[in-house]
């Protein structure tokens, strides 16, 4: 595993924590500006295009409130011309309008491309663990 990807992945984990606290800015800094971007959301819908994906992340982050926690549970991670990780995001989130935190376990696959000297997120597929077909 390349050292630069490991450093980047640390920033990715920090961005996930900021996101579940309502702050999309650290994640925005990791997104590709190129149009080859996509997001399959836990809600089952999909969006494509860099601006559309970035706007979606920005809007979705507003659903979360401070006091949330997130941890990435990595099952596999690899780099080459592109990089990926797959595993789970375990979070305890405070949602706007709710008094009690909500536990979430999300299955995640993310794909990254090295662009202009840094890794950029080009695809995220996330769904609630336990949902879907067996």
Secondary structure, DSSP 4 states (H G I P E B T S, - for coil): --HHHHHHHHHHHHHHHHHTTT--HHHHTTB-SSS--EEE-TTS-EEESHHHHHHHHHHHHTTEEEEEEEEEEEEEEEESSEEEEEEEEEEEEEETT-SS-EEEEEEEEEEEEEETTEEEEEEEEEEETT-S--
